[in-house]
Amino acid sequence: MPFSTPAPIDDARGTSSATAVDDAAVPPPTVNVLGVPLALTDYERTMDWMDATIAQRGKGYVCVAATHTVVATQDDPDLRAAVTGASLVVPDGQPVVWAMNALGHDLTHRVYGPDLMAKFCERSAGTGARMFLYGGRNQGALVQLALNLRTRFAGLQIVGGYAPPFRPLSDEEVDAVVAEINHARPDVVWVGIGVPKQEKFMASLRERLDAPVLVGVGAAFDFHAGLIPQAPAWMQSAGLEWLFRLSKEPRRLWKRYLTYNPRFVLGFARQYARHRRALKRAGETSR
């Protein structure tokens, strides 16, 4: 199958230029929340970075960070290294956006992994960017996901997929996965195997995979395959998506939310107090 090049990125005047691609390929600035460098970005800026990285045949990966991921990096050094080594860490959870804004920024929306996947698939149905799906509960679920995405976004190029077993892969299996993905020649590899496995997967195999962009999107595979319902929009905007998901999968998720959510609140409260003291000292010094 011939390789397809995404449509060129347009600058603000609607004209295509190498400068516009170069500018879009520069990651946005970040703000530190509990040690995690979260990108000051939105869906369009994130997708422009993805397209520019594809156009330049660069190599990068995107982590999506809700409160669980932010706190989990404090307990797991390998996860912390994978997240801080990402090209972009986007604010996936509404409470994370509130924390960033409390530190003096003005984000209006989070960059929610499932929506990022859907929006980029919609864009890519026109640009021709090629997709590989790595994850899913099993091969049947992965096939359903691909079918749903192709039905929803006519023209979308999904060039391969693999549902890994729920255990660590052997070295031989990892080599086979790398060979399969590289043979398919995708532009984007969507990774849906959950935190922290997906972040570690992307970090460990980033140099071995030829695809320009890897994106870890967690439960997006289950949502888009129709296996799990998504929270209503009002619950998402109110920062209550965790409560909806807990009600649907209590045995699997109770420990995550009842442990990590309070730790995020307490940890950020301490960070915010330090931030306010620093602002006060700066104000006194400037007088």
N, C-alpha and C positions, 0 to 999 in steps of 0.2 A: 504493500500500500504506500503511495507516495507521501512524503512528509508534507504537512500543511503548516504554513507560517501564519500566525495570527495577524489580524489587520493592524496597521500601524496606529499608534496612539496619537491622538490629536492634541495640539496645545490649546490654550484658552481662546485663540482666534479661529480655531477650527481647521488649521493647516497642519499637515503632517511634517514632522522634522525629527532629525536625530537628536536634537537638543531636548525636545519634549520627552523622548524615550529615556535619555540620560537622566533628566530631572526626575521622572517618575520612578526610576530604578533606585533612587536614593531613599533609604528607609526614613520614615518620619521621625521626629524627635520623640523622646520617651520621658516618662515620669516614673520615679521609683516608688513602688508600693510594697512594703514589707520585703524589700530586696529584689523584687521582680521589675525589670524595665518594661513598663507597659507603653505601647505605642499610642501617641496622640493622633488617632486616625479614625476614619469612618469606612463604610463599605466601598465607596468609590475610590478613595485613596488606596485602600488595600488592594483592590482589584487592579488598579492602574499599576501598582508595584508588581503584581503578579504578571501582568501582560508585558511590562517592560523587561522583567527578568527573563521571560520566555523569548522576547524579541532579541535580547542580547545573548541568549544561550548561556545565561549565568547559572549559578547554583545557590539556592537558598531554601529555607523552610520557615513555616509559620506555625506558631503555637497559639491556641486560643486559651485564655486564662479566666476562669471563674474563681470564686473564693477558694474552692477546694484545691485547685492547682497552686494558687498563690501560697496557701498555708502548707501544702504538701512539700513544697520545695525546701521548707525549713527542716524537714525530717529526713529527706532523701537527697544526699549530695549528688548522686548521679542525675536525678531529676532536675535539681537546681542547675547543674552544668548544662543539661540539655536545653532547658528553658532560657537561661541567660545567653546561651550560644546561638539562639534562633535569630533569623534575620528580622522577624517581626513577632512580637508577643501582643496580640490584640485583646482588648478588654471584652471578654465574652459574657460576663455577668453584670447585671445592673448594679449590685452593690459595689463592684469594682469601679464602675463609672462614677458612682457617687463619691467614692474615696478619692479618685483622681480630681474631680471637681472641687472637693473640699481643700485640696492642695493648691487651688488657684487656677484651675483650667476650666474649659467651657465646652465639654463634650455633650452633645445632645442625644446620642444614641450609643449603645454598645455595638460591638461587631460580633454577633451571635453566630457560632460555628455553622449550625444548620442553615441559617439564612445566607451566610457567606457562600456556602456550597451551592445553594439554589440560585443565588444571584449571579455567581460566576458561571454556572452551567448555562444560564439564560444568555449571558454575554457570549459565551464560547460557542453556542449554537450558531452564532453569526460569524465569529472570528475564525472558527475551525480549530481551536485549541483541542488537543487530544487528552483524554482522561484515562487514568488507571485507578481502579478501586481496590484498596487493600484493607480488608477487615470484614466485618459482618459476623453474625452468629454462626452461620454455616453457608455452604455453597448455595443452597436453595434461597436463603435470605439475600445473598449477594446477587443472584440472578433476578430476584424480584426488584431489588434496588435499581439495577441497570435498566430493567424494563420500565419501571416507573419514571426514571429520569429521561429515558429516550421518548416516552410517550408525552411527558410534560414539556420537554424542550426538543422540538422537532429539529433534526439535523445534528444533534449533539453526538460527538465522536467519542464513544467509550471503546477503547482499544484492548482492554483486558481487565482481569480481576482475579483476586486470590483471597480466599477466606482461610486464615491460618488456624491451626489447632490451638486449643486453650492450654498451652504449655510452652516452655521455651523451645525455640527451634534449634536443631543441631546445626553444626557448622555446614554440613552438606546441604541441609534444607535452606539455610540462609543463602548459600551460593546459588542454589536453584531459583530462589525468589528473585535475587538480583538479576540473574540471567533472563528470567521470564519478563521482568519489568523492562529491562534494557532492550530486549528483543521487540517489545511492543512499541517502543519509541514514544511514550507519552510526553506531553508538555507538563502535565500536573498529575501528581500521585496524591489522591485523597486517602488519608489513613484514619480508619475508624476502629481502633482497638482499645480505646479508653486510656485514661490517665493512670499510671505514668508510662504504660507500655508504648503508647504512640510517640511520645516525646523522645523516649530513649531509642526507639526504632529509627526515627528520622535523624537524630544526632549521630547514631552509630553507622548508618548506611549512607549518609549524605554524600560523601565523596565517591562512593561506589556506584551510585545511581546516576544515570545520564540525564534524567528528567530535570528541567530547570527548577521546578517548584514542587515542594512537598508541603501538604497542609494536614495537620491533625485536627479532626473534627468530632471525635468522640461519638456521642449518641446520634449524630446526624444520620448515620447509616440506618439505624433502627427507625428513626422518624420518617425518612424519605422512602423506606421500604414499606411503611405502613404497619410496622410491628408494635410501635408504641405511640400513643397520642401525645401531641404537644400541648403545653399549657395554653389557656386562653390568653389573648393579647393583654388583657388588663392585668392578669397575674404576672406576666413577664415584665410589663412596665413598672409594676409595683414592687418588683424584686422578690416575688413569691413563687417563682417557677420551681424552686427547690421543694416547696410544700406540695405542689401538684405532683412532681415526680416521686416524692416520698410516698404519697398516697397510692401511686400506681405500682411501685416496687419497694415496699417497706422493708422486706427482709434483706434486700441487696443494698439499699441506700441509707438505712437509718443511721448506721455508724458514721458514714461520711458527713451527713448534714448535721447531726447532733454533736459531732466532735469538731468539725472544721469550721462551721459557721460561727460558733461562739469564739473560737480562737482568732478568726479573722477580725471580728468586732473588737475584741480586747487588744489585739496586736495593733490594729490601725488606730485605736483610741490613743495608745501610747505614742505612735508615730505622729499623730495629729497634734498632740500636746507639745511634742518637741518642735514641730513646725511652727506652732503659734509662739512658742518662746523665742525661736530664732527670728521670727518677724518682729517681735517686740524689741529684741536687742538691736536689730538692724534699724528700727525706727528711732530708738534712743540715740544710736551712734550718729545718725544722719542729722540730728538736731544741732 
